Amino acid sequence: MTGTPRGSVGARGYPGRVAEQLTGVQGTLDDLGTPLSQCTFVIVDLETTGTRSDGAGITEIGAVKVRGGEVLGEFATLVNPGSPIPPFITLLTGITQAMVAPAPTIAAALPAFLEFAALDSGTVLVAHNAPFDVGFLKAACAEHGYRWPAPQVVDTVALARRLVTRDEVPNHKLATLAGFFGVPDQPTHRALDDARATVGVLHGLLERLGSFGVDTAEELRSFRSAPTAAQRRKRAIADGVPEAPGVYVFTDAKGDTLYVGKSTNLRRRVRSYFTGSEKRARIREMAALVEGVTPIVCGTGLEAEVRELRLIAERKPPYNRRSRNPERAPWLKLTREVFPRLSVVRTVRDDGAPYLGPFRSSREAELAREALHQVFRLRQCTRRIVPGRPTAPCVLAQLGRCGAPCAGGESPEEYAAHADTALAAMTADPAPVVERLSAQIAELAAELRYEEAAGVRDRLAAFVSAAARAQRLGALAAVPELVAAAPAPATDPARPGWEVHVIRHGRLAAGGLMRPGADPAEFVSALVRTAESVFPGPGPAPSATPGEMECVLRWLERPGVRLAEATGTWTCPVNGAGKYRHLTDLDRGAQAPAPHR
């Protein structure tokens, strides 16, 4: 085994701006992530007795460690595979049984390689046909009790297929690419020679990546295809954007908003849209239309998150898929009439009725309504029922699932008992619904009727999710004013201090960053005096969108947040739906909220 350093090969093969950094000219890429010139690459190649890691052994390991175009060290060792080497492998590699007989086993060679590669320290692992080499290394780690570090892996075969066309090379074999890039070290089917050849190929590929705007490890990790010509032309759009947290608004030639987003580093995020790291087809399409960007610097991360949601709801940008129409979210309402019923609505009115939601889709609202109908004998018809004017009952009355108030089967007082218990389950204690449907799920599962059980499970989860959400939102909306503070993120040492926010009826009314040395009482007083006036209203989310209130709640629930002032009472029901939120973690595809990008 060896680990001796070689001389520098210079800056050849690195993107132009990275090469400038290597030759002493200061680049301007720090805001984009870790420059490739500062990344440590370990290029590895294995020789084996076969093609499958579960049936073959490693006969040789070769690796080269490089950073900034300079070779830092090399590693090479033969390995005794513990099994005969097939003749065709000997013919291909030249490695014989006699050569590996005195060599260490993989149990001895593996820890030496892992120490050389230092994959836990952010090293990027590179190989030609990486799944083959990584598969053998992972299998060896698992067999001998070593944790696989799971580093970033670059496959030069996959990268070459995106960057080198078939018009340039007949195939993407290592020997072909080494000849194409003029690599002095040619592959010989020996591990160290092939690793050295892969180093030259990697340099050639990195040089091509530079022309596509891929200059950092982060961009290399997410690179899938070359950026469009429009993306490359418009990278300069980000030049005037500050390196600060906030919101960015992309606009077209007419000034219309195309897309709204947020970031902790506006310049880095805006530039990423015009590099190879951006692979979303819709966003690439947008890049061709973008003519400008408006940065909005925000004092805190919560302010940026809320401002983004408000701008998306207000301007409805065509390239934002989420959060564009919060006013269209469905709710489940228990109507205010003599014989109340459950109704799916799109508007929360000041009518004193209880509302569950908001739901992510009408289908979710229907599932929650079905859950309540399974437990409570509420009417499902939509007709208006007038006491003393009976009409013919529907089939549900014949099945015993409705007391037939339309036909005079129940008086308003008798029917009110059903409505009151349903109201209590929606707003205070959902135990009757949870217990009834959980028992039904268990019965159906015991009878092996799994599809029916899954249907009941989905209805229960939809109801509990909506009830918990409505109770959380309603509790925050009931608080006239709440002032909270949290330490500013430690990831931004240039902006130390405390984030302070004023929340009124669930709406972010003001926010600011209090610097060290400031008078807390004076700062909070000034923030409260200049905060937006917010008035109460009907429903669980009267003064802000549910999305904004969820952002505020997530921030308030973070570790380290302290309540400075509060007016009124902030509390949820003791036996409320939050007690059963674990039921929403069942295997249901639509449970987790999707990002709005």
C-alpha positions as CSV (number, residue, x, y, z in Angstrom):
1,M,0.0,0.0,0.0
2,T,1.3,3.5,-0.8
3,G,0.3,7.0,0.0
4,T,2.9,9.2,-1.5
5,P,2.1,12.6,-2.9
6,R,2.8,13.5,-6.5
7,G,3.7,16.8,-8.0
8,S,1.1,19.3,-9.1
9,V,-0.5,18.9,-12.5
10,G,-1.6,22.6,-12.5
11,A,-5.0,24.0,-13.0
12,R,-5.8,22.2,-16.2
13,G,-9.3,20.9,-16.6
14,Y,-11.0,23.1,-14.0
15,P,-13.6,25.7,-15.0
16,G,-12.2,29.1,-16.1
17,R,-13.1,31.0,-12.9
18,V,-11.8,28.2,-10.7
19,A,-8.6,28.2,-12.7
20,E,-8.3,31.9,-11.9
21,Q,-8.5,31.2,-8.2
22,L,-5.7,28.6,-8.6
23,T,-3.4,31.1,-10.4
24,G,-3.9,33.8,-7.9
25,V,-6.8,35.8,-9.3
26,Q,-9.7,36.2,-6.8
27,G,-12.9,34.7,-8.1
28,T,-16.5,35.7,-7.2
29,L,-18.1,32.3,-6.6
30,D,-18.1,32.0,-2.8
31,D,-21.7,33.0,-2.7
32,L,-22.7,30.0,-4.8
33,G,-21.3,27.3,-2.4
34,T,-18.0,25.4,-2.2
35,P,-15.9,26.2,-5.3
36,L,-14.6,23.1,-7.1
37,S,-11.1,24.3,-6.6
38,Q,-11.6,23.8,-2.9
39,C,-13.2,20.4,-3.1
40,T,-11.2,17.3,-2.4
41,F,-11.8,14.5,-4.9
42,V,-10.8,10.8,-4.3
43,I,-10.8,9.0,-7.6
44,V,-11.0,5.3,-7.1
45,D,-10.8,2.2,-9.3
46,L,-11.2,-1.5,-8.3
47,E,-10.2,-4.7,-10.0
48,T,-12.4,-7.7,-9.0
49,T,-13.0,-11.4,-9.7
50,G,-16.4,-10.8,-11.2
51,T,-19.1,-8.2,-11.8
52,R,-21.4,-8.8,-8.8
53,S,-20.5,-7.6,-5.3
54,D,-22.4,-10.4,-3.7
55,G,-20.5,-13.2,-5.5
56,A,-17.1,-11.7,-6.4
57,G,-14.1,-10.3,-4.5
58,I,-11.8,-7.3,-4.8
59,T,-8.3,-8.0,-6.1
60,E,-6.9,-4.5,-6.3
61,I,-7.7,-1.0,-5.1
62,G,-6.2,2.1,-6.6
63,A,-7.1,5.7,-5.6
64,V,-5.8,9.2,-6.3
65,K,-6.7,12.2,-4.0
66,V,-6.7,15.6,-5.8
67,R,-7.7,19.2,-4.9
68,G,-7.4,22.3,-7.0
69,G,-5.7,20.4,-9.8
70,E,-3.0,19.1,-7.5
71,V,-2.5,15.4,-6.6
72,L,-2.3,15.2,-2.8
73,G,-1.6,11.5,-2.6
74,E,-2.1,8.0,-4.1
75,F,-3.2,4.7,-2.7
76,A,-2.6,1.3,-4.2
77,T,-2.7,-2.2,-3.0
78,L,-3.4,-5.7,-4.2
79,V,-6.0,-7.6,-2.3
80,N,-6.3,-11.3,-1.6
81,P,-9.9,-12.1,-2.6
82,G,-10.0,-15.4,-0.8
83,S,-11.1,-17.2,-3.9
84,P,-9.6,-18.3,-7.2
85,I,-9.2,-15.6,-9.9
86,P,-10.9,-16.7,-13.1
87,P,-8.6,-17.1,-16.1
88,F,-10.3,-14.4,-18.2
89,I,-9.8,-11.9,-15.3
90,T,-6.1,-12.7,-15.3
91,L,-6.0,-12.3,-19.0
92,L,-7.8,-8.9,-18.8
93,T,-5.9,-7.4,-15.8
94,G,-2.7,-9.4,-15.6
95,I,-3.3,-10.1,-11.9
96,T,-2.5,-13.7,-11.1
97,Q,-3.2,-15.9,-8.1
98,A,0.5,-15.8,-7.2
99,M,0.4,-12.0,-7.1
100,V,-2.5,-11.8,-4.6
101,A,-1.4,-14.7,-2.4
102,P,0.8,-12.6,-0.1
103,A,-1.5,-9.5,-0.3
104,P,-3.7,-8.4,2.6
105,T,-7.3,-9.4,2.7
106,I,-10.1,-6.8,2.2
107,A,-10.6,-6.8,5.9
108,A,-7.1,-5.4,6.3
109,A,-7.0,-3.2,3.1
110,L,-10.5,-1.6,3.6
111,P,-9.7,0.4,6.8
112,A,-6.5,1.7,5.2
113,F,-8.4,2.9,2.1
114,L,-11.2,4.5,4.2
115,E,-8.5,6.4,6.2
116,F,-6.8,7.6,3.0
117,A,-10.1,8.6,1.4
118,A,-11.5,10.4,4.5
119,L,-14.9,10.2,3.0
120,D,-16.5,11.5,6.3
121,S,-14.8,14.9,5.8
122,G,-16.8,16.1,2.8
123,T,-14.6,14.4,0.2
124,V,-16.2,13.7,-3.2
125,L,-15.8,10.1,-4.4
126,V,-15.3,9.8,-8.1
127,A,-15.2,6.6,-10.3
128,H,-15.8,5.6,-13.9
129,N,-19.0,3.6,-13.7
130,A,-19.3,4.5,-10.1
131,P,-22.2,2.1,-9.2
132,F,-19.8,-0.8,-9.8
133,D,-17.0,0.4,-7.5
134,V,-19.3,1.9,-4.9
135,G,-21.3,-1.3,-4.8
136,F,-18.2,-3.4,-4.0
137,L,-17.0,-0.9,-1.4
138,K,-20.4,-0.7,0.4
139,A,-20.7,-4.5,0.4
140,A,-17.2,-4.8,1.9
141,C,-18.1,-2.2,4.6
142,A,-21.3,-4.1,5.4
143,E,-19.5,-7.5,5.6
144,H,-16.7,-6.3,7.9
145,G,-18.7,-3.9,10.2
146,Y,-17.7,-0.6,8.8
147,R,-20.2,2.3,8.4
148,W,-20.4,3.5,4.8
149,P,-19.8,7.3,5.0
150,A,-22.3,7.9,2.1
151,P,-20.2,10.7,0.4
152,Q,-21.2,12.7,-2.6
153,V,-20.4,10.4,-5.6
154,V,-19.6,11.5,-9.1
155,D,-19.8,9.0,-11.9
156,T,-17.6,10.1,-14.8
157,V,-19.5,7.8,-17.2
158,A,-22.9,9.5,-16.4
159,L,-21.3,12.9,-16.5
160,A,-19.6,12.2,-19.9
161,R,-22.9,11.1,-21.4
162,R,-24.3,14.5,-20.7
163,L,-21.3,16.5,-21.7
164,V,-19.6,14.6,-24.6
165,T,-21.8,13.8,-27.5
166,R,-21.6,10.7,-29.8
167,D,-20.5,13.1,-32.6
168,E,-17.3,13.6,-30.6
169,V,-16.7,10.1,-29.3
170,P,-18.0,6.6,-30.4
171,N,-18.6,5.5,-26.8
172,H,-17.9,6.7,-23.2
173,K,-15.4,4.0,-22.2
174,L,-12.5,5.2,-20.0
175,A,-9.9,4.6,-22.7
176,T,-12.0,6.5,-25.3
177,L,-12.5,9.5,-23.1
178,A,-8.8,9.5,-21.9
179,G,-7.7,9.7,-25.6
180,F,-10.3,12.3,-26.4
181,F,-9.2,14.6,-23.5
182,G,-5.5,13.9,-24.2
183,V,-4.8,12.3,-20.8
184,P,-1.2,11.2,-20.5
185,D,-2.1,8.3,-18.1
186,Q,-3.8,5.7,-20.2
187,P,-5.9,2.9,-18.6
188,T,-4.5,-0.6,-18.4
189,H,-7.1,-2.5,-16.4
190,R,-4.9,-2.0,-13.3
191,A,-6.5,-0.1,-10.5
192,L,-4.0,2.8,-10.0
193,D,-3.4,3.3,-13.7
194,D,-7.1,3.5,-14.3
195,A,-7.7,5.9,-11.4
196,R,-5.0,8.2,-12.8
197,A,-6.7,8.1,-16.2
198,T,-10.0,8.9,-14.5
199,V,-8.4,12.0,-12.9
200,G,-7.6,13.3,-16.4
201,V,-11.1,12.6,-17.6
202,L,-12.6,14.3,-14.6
203,H,-10.5,17.4,-15.3
204,G,-11.7,17.5,-18.9
205,L,-15.3,17.1,-17.8
206,L,-15.0,19.8,-15.1
207,E,-13.7,22.2,-17.8
208,R,-16.8,21.6,-19.8
209,L,-19.0,22.1,-16.8
210,G,-17.6,25.5,-16.3
211,S,-19.1,26.7,-19.6
212,F,-22.4,25.5,-18.3
213,G,-22.2,27.6,-15.1
214,V,-21.4,24.7,-12.8
215,D,-18.6,26.0,-10.6
216,T,-19.4,24.6,-7.1
217,A,-19.8,21.2,-5.4
218,E,-23.4,22.0,-4.8
219,E,-24.1,22.6,-8.5
220,L,-22.1,19.5,-9.5
221,R,-24.3,17.4,-7.1
222,S,-27.5,18.5,-8.7
223,F,-26.3,18.7,-12.3
224,R,-28.5,16.7,-14.6
225,S,-28.2,18.4,-18.0
226,A,-26.7,21.5,-19.5
227,P,-28.4,24.8,-18.9
228,T,-30.2,26.3,-21.8
229,A,-28.7,29.2,-23.8
230,A,-31.3,31.5,-22.2
231,Q,-30.1,30.4,-18.7
232,R,-26.5,31.1,-19.5
233,R,-27.2,34.5,-21.1
234,K,-29.1,35.7,-18.0
235,R,-26.7,34.8,-15.2
236,A,-25.8,38.5,-14.9
237,I,-29.4,39.2,-13.7
238,A,-28.2,38.2,-10.2
239,D,-25.2,40.6,-10.1
240,G,-27.0,43.4,-8.3
241,V,-28.8,41.1,-5.9
242,P,-27.6,41.4,-2.3
243,E,-26.3,38.5,-0.2
244,A,-29.0,38.7,2.4
245,P,-32.1,36.8,3.4
246,G,-35.4,37.8,1.8
247,V,-37.7,37.3,-1.2
248,Y,-37.0,37.5,-4.9
249,V,-39.5,38.3,-7.6
250,F,-38.8,37.3,-11.2
251,T,-40.5,39.5,-13.8
252,D,-40.8,39.4,-17.6
253,A,-40.3,42.2,-20.2
254,K,-43.7,43.7,-19.3
255,G,-43.0,43.7,-15.6
256,D,-45.4,41.0,-14.9
257,T,-44.5,38.6,-12.0
258,L,-43.4,35.1,-13.2
259,Y,-42.2,33.5,-10.0
260,V,-41.7,34.4,-6.3
261,G,-39.3,32.6,-4.0
262,K,-37.4,33.1,-0.8
263,S,-33.8,32.3,0.3
264,T,-31.4,33.0,3.1
265,N,-28.9,34.2,0.5
266,L,-30.7,36.0,-2.3
267,R,-27.8,36.3,-4.8
268,R,-26.9,32.6,-4.5
269,R,-30.4,31.5,-5.0
270,V,-31.1,33.8,-7.9
271,R,-27.9,32.7,-9.7
272,S,-28.7,29.1,-9.3
273,Y,-31.7,29.4,-11.6
274,F,-29.3,30.1,-14.5
275,T,-26.8,27.3,-13.9
276,G,-26.7,23.6,-14.6
277,S,-28.0,22.9,-11.1
278,E,-31.5,24.0,-12.2
279,K,-33.2,20.9,-13.8
280,R,-36.9,21.7,-13.5
281,A,-38.4,22.0,-17.0
282,R,-40.9,24.7,-16.0
283,I,-38.2,26.8,-14.4
284,R,-35.9,26.4,-17.5
285,E,-38.9,27.6,-19.5
286,M,-39.3,30.6,-17.2
287,A,-35.6,31.5,-17.6
288,A,-36.2,32.3,-21.2
289,L,-38.8,34.8,-20.2
290,V,-37.1,36.5,-17.2
291,E,-35.9,40.0,-17.8
292,G,-35.5,41.2,-14.3
293,V,-35.5,40.3,-10.6
294,T,-36.7,42.4,-7.6
295,P,-35.0,41.5,-4.3
296,I,-36.8,42.2,-1.1
297,V,-34.5,42.0,1.9
298,C,-36.2,40.8,5.1
299,G,-35.0,41.2,8.6
300,T,-35.9,37.6,9.6
301,G,-36.5,34.2,8.0
302,L,-40.1,34.2,9.2
303,E,-40.7,37.6,7.6
304,A,-39.3,36.2,4.3
305,E,-41.5,33.1,4.4
306,V,-44.7,35.1,5.1
307,R,-43.9,37.8,2.6
308,E,-43.4,35.1,-0.1
309,L,-46.8,33.5,0.7
310,R,-48.5,36.9,0.5
311,L,-46.9,37.8,-2.8
312,I,-47.8,34.5,-4.3
313,A,-51.4,34.8,-3.2
314,E,-51.6,38.4,-4.4
315,R,-49.9,38.1,-7.8
316,K,-50.6,34.5,-8.6
317,P,-47.3,34.0,-10.6
318,P,-47.8,31.4,-13.4
319,Y,-44.6,29.5,-12.5
320,N,-45.5,29.0,-8.8
321,R,-47.5,25.8,-8.4
322,R,-48.3,26.0,-4.7
323,S,-50.1,28.6,-2.5
324,R,-51.4,30.6,-5.4
325,N,-55.1,30.4,-4.5
326,P,-55.5,30.0,-0.7
327,E,-58.9,31.6,-0.9
328,R,-60.1,28.5,-2.8
329,A,-59.3,26.0,-0.1
330,P,-62.2,23.8,0.9
331,W,-63.7,23.8,4.5
332,L,-66.2,21.6,6.2
333,K,-69.0,23.5,7.9
334,L,-71.8,22.4,10.2
335,T,-74.6,24.7,8.9
336,R,-76.7,27.0,11.1
337,E,-80.3,26.0,10.6
338,V,-83.0,24.1,12.3
339,F,-81.7,20.8,11.1
340,P,-77.9,21.3,10.6
341,R,-76.0,19.4,8.0
342,L,-72.3,19.1,6.9
343,S,-71.4,21.1,3.9
344,V,-68.2,21.5,2.0
345,V,-67.7,25.2,1.3
346,R,-65.0,27.5,-0.1
347,T,-65.8,30.6,2.0
348,V,-65.7,31.1,5.7
349,R,-68.6,33.4,6.7
350,D,-69.5,35.3,9.8
351,D,-72.5,33.1,10.6
352,G,-71.4,31.5,13.8
353,A,-71.1,28.0,12.2
354,P,-68.1,25.8,13.2
355,Y,-65.6,25.2,10.3
356,L,-63.1,22.4,9.9
357,G,-60.0,22.8,7.7
358,P,-58.7,24.1,5.5
359,F,-58.3,20.9,3.4
360,R,-55.8,20.4,0.7
361,S,-58.4,19.1,-1.7
362,S,-62.2,18.6,-2.0
363,R,-61.5,14.9,-1.7
364,E,-60.0,15.3,1.7
365,A,-63.0,17.3,2.8
366,E,-65.3,14.6,1.6
367,L,-63.4,12.0,3.5
368,A,-63.7,14.0,6.7
369,R,-67.5,14.5,6.1
370,E,-67.9,10.7,5.6
371,A,-66.1,10.1,8.9
372,L,-68.6,12.2,10.8
373,H,-71.5,10.7,8.9
374,Q,-70.4,7.2,10.0
375,V,-70.6,8.2,13.7
376,F,-73.4,10.8,13.9
377,R,-77.0,10.5,12.5
378,L,-76.8,13.8,10.6
379,R,-78.9,14.3,7.5
380,Q,-77.1,14.1,4.2
381,C,-79.7,15.7,2.0
382,T,-79.3,19.4,0.9
383,R,-83.0,20.3,0.9
384,R,-84.3,22.9,3.3
385,I,-86.5,21.2,6.0
386,V,-89.3,23.2,7.6
387,P,-90.8,21.7,10.8
388,G,-94.4,20.8,10.3
389,R,-94.0,20.2,6.5
390,P,-93.0,16.6,6.2
391,T,-91.6,15.2,2.9
392,A,-90.8,11.6,1.8
393,P,-87.7,10.2,3.5
394,C,-84.7,9.0,1.5
395,V,-83.1,5.6,1.5
396,L,-80.7,6.5,4.4
397,A,-83.6,6.7,6.7
398,Q,-84.6,3.2,5.7
399,L,-81.1,2.0,6.4
400,G,-81.2,3.6,9.9
401,R,-78.4,6.1,9.1
402,C,-80.7,9.1,9.5
403,G,-83.6,9.9,11.8
404,A,-85.7,11.3,8.9
405,P,-86.4,14.8,10.3
406,C,-87.7,15.6,6.8
407,A,-90.6,13.2,7.4
408,G,-91.1,14.2,11.0
409,G,-89.2,11.3,12.4
410,E,-87.2,13.6,14.7
411,S,-88.2,16.9,16.3
412,P,-85.8,19.8,16.2
413,E,-84.8,19.1,19.8
414,E,-84.2,15.4,19.1
415,Y,-82.1,16.2,16.1
416,A,-80.2,18.9,18.0
417,A,-78.7,16.1,20.1
418,H,-76.9,14.7,17.1
419,A,-75.8,18.1,15.9
420,D,-74.4,19.0,19.3
421,T,-72.3,15.8,19.7
422,A,-71.0,16.4,16.1
423,L,-70.2,20.0,17.0
424,A,-68.3,18.8,20.2
425,A,-66.3,16.3,18.1
426,M,-65.4,19.0,15.6
427,T,-64.3,21.7,18.0
428,A,-63.4,20.1,21.3
429,D,-63.1,16.3,21.8
430,P,-63.0,14.0,18.7
431,A,-62.9,10.9,20.9
432,P,-66.3,9.5,19.7
433,V,-65.1,9.6,16.1
434,V,-61.7,8.2,16.8
435,E,-63.0,5.3,19.0
436,R,-65.8,4.3,16.7
437,L,-63.7,4.3,13.5
438,S,-60.7,2.8,15.2
439,A,-62.8,-0.1,16.3
440,Q,-64.3,-0.5,12.9
441,I,-60.8,-0.6,11.3
442,A,-59.8,-3.3,13.8
443,E,-62.9,-5.4,13.0
444,L,-62.4,-5.1,9.2
445,A,-58.7,-6.0,9.5
446,A,-59.5,-9.0,11.6
447,E,-61.9,-10.2,8.9
448,L,-59.1,-9.6,6.3
449,R,-61.1,-6.9,4.6
450,Y,-58.0,-4.7,4.3
451,E,-59.3,-2.4,1.5
452,E,-62.4,-1.5,3.4
453,A,-60.2,-0.9,6.5
454,A,-57.9,1.4,4.5
455,G,-60.9,3.4,3.4
456,V,-62.1,3.9,7.0
457,R,-58.5,4.8,8.0
458,D,-58.3,7.5,5.3
459,R,-61.6,9.0,6.5
460,L,-60.4,9.0,10.1
461,A,-57.0,10.6,9.2
462,A,-58.7,13.3,7.1
463,F,-61.0,14.2,9.9
464,V,-58.3,14.3,12.6
465,S,-55.9,16.3,10.5
466,A,-58.6,18.9,9.7
467,A,-59.8,19.1,13.3
468,A,-56.3,19.5,14.7
469,R,-55.5,22.2,12.1
470,A,-58.6,24.2,12.8
471,Q,-58.1,24.0,16.5
472,R,-54.5,25.1,16.2
473,L,-55.3,28.0,13.9
474,G,-58.4,29.0,15.9
475,A,-56.4,29.1,19.2
476,L,-53.7,31.4,17.7
477,A,-56.3,33.6,15.9
478,A,-58.0,34.2,19.3
479,V,-54.9,35.9,20.7
480,P,-55.2,39.7,20.1
481,E,-51.4,40.3,20.4
482,L,-48.4,38.1,21.0
483,V,-44.8,39.2,21.0
484,A,-42.1,36.4,20.8
485,A,-38.4,36.4,20.4
486,A,-35.8,33.7,19.4
487,P,-32.0,33.8,18.9
488,A,-31.0,34.7,15.4
489,P,-29.7,31.7,13.4
490,A,-26.1,30.8,14.3
491,T,-25.4,30.2,10.6
492,D,-25.3,33.9,10.1
493,P,-22.5,35.2,12.4
494,A,-22.6,38.6,10.7
495,R,-26.2,39.1,11.9
496,P,-26.1,38.2,15.6
497,G,-29.0,39.1,18.0
498,W,-32.6,38.2,18.4
499,E,-35.5,37.8,16.0
500,V,-38.5,39.5,17.4
501,H,-42.0,39.2,16.0
502,V,-45.4,40.7,16.7
503,I,-48.4,38.4,15.9
504,R,-51.9,39.7,16.0
505,H,-54.9,37.3,15.6
506,G,-52.5,34.9,13.9
507,R,-51.1,37.4,11.4
508,L,-47.5,38.5,11.4
509,A,-47.9,42.2,12.1
510,A,-44.2,43.2,12.5
511,G,-40.8,41.6,12.7
512,G,-37.2,42.8,13.3
513,L,-33.7,41.8,14.3
514,M,-32.6,43.1,17.6
515,R,-28.8,43.6,17.7
516,P,-26.7,42.9,20.8
517,G,-26.6,45.8,23.1
518,A,-30.0,47.2,22.2
519,D,-32.5,47.9,25.0
520,P,-35.0,45.0,24.7
521,A,-37.9,46.9,26.3
522,E,-37.4,49.9,24.0
523,F,-37.0,47.7,20.9
524,V,-40.2,45.7,21.6
525,S,-42.1,48.9,22.4
526,A,-41.1,50.5,19.1
527,L,-41.9,47.3,17.2
528,V,-45.4,47.0,18.8
529,R,-46.1,50.7,18.1
530,T,-45.3,50.4,14.4
531,A,-46.9,47.0,13.9
532,E,-49.8,46.5,11.5
533,S,-53.3,46.9,12.9
534,V,-55.2,43.6,12.7
535,F,-58.8,43.0,13.6
536,P,-60.6,39.8,14.6
537,G,-63.0,37.9,12.3
538,P,-64.8,34.7,11.8
539,G,-63.4,31.2,11.5
540,P,-60.1,29.6,12.4
541,A,-58.1,31.9,10.1
542,P,-59.9,35.3,10.1
543,S,-57.0,37.7,9.6
544,A,-54.3,35.7,7.7
545,T,-54.2,32.8,5.3
546,P,-53.9,29.4,6.9
547,G,-50.5,29.0,5.2
548,E,-49.2,32.1,6.9
549,M,-50.5,31.0,10.3
550,E,-48.9,27.6,9.9
551,C,-45.6,29.4,9.2
552,V,-46.0,31.5,12.3
553,L,-46.9,28.4,14.4
554,R,-43.9,26.5,13.2
555,W,-41.7,29.4,14.2
556,L,-43.4,29.8,17.6
557,E,-42.9,26.0,18.3
558,R,-39.2,26.2,17.6
559,P,-36.8,25.4,20.5
560,G,-35.5,28.6,22.1
561,V,-38.5,30.8,21.3
562,R,-39.5,33.0,24.2
563,L,-42.8,34.8,24.7
564,A,-42.2,38.4,25.7
565,E,-45.8,39.7,25.8
566,A,-49.2,38.2,25.3
567,T,-52.7,39.6,25.4
568,G,-55.6,37.2,26.0
569,T,-55.4,33.4,26.2
570,W,-53.6,31.1,23.9
571,T,-54.8,27.5,24.4
572,C,-56.1,24.5,22.6
573,P,-58.8,22.1,23.9
574,V,-57.4,19.7,26.5
575,N,-58.8,16.7,24.8
576,G,-58.6,18.2,21.3
577,A,-57.7,16.6,18.0
578,G,-54.0,17.4,18.6
579,K,-54.0,14.4,21.0
580,Y,-54.7,12.1,18.0
581,R,-52.4,13.6,15.4
582,H,-50.4,10.4,15.4
583,L,-53.2,8.9,13.4
584,T,-52.4,11.2,10.5
585,D,-49.0,9.6,10.1
586,L,-50.6,6.5,8.5
587,D,-49.5,5.6,5.0
588,R,-51.6,8.1,3.1
589,G,-50.1,9.9,0.1
590,A,-51.7,13.4,0.7
591,Q,-50.9,13.9,4.4
592,A,-47.7,15.9,4.4
593,P,-48.0,19.5,3.2
594,A,-46.2,20.0,-0.1
595,P,-43.7,22.8,-0.6
596,H,-45.1,25.7,-2.5
597,R,-42.4,25.8,-5.1
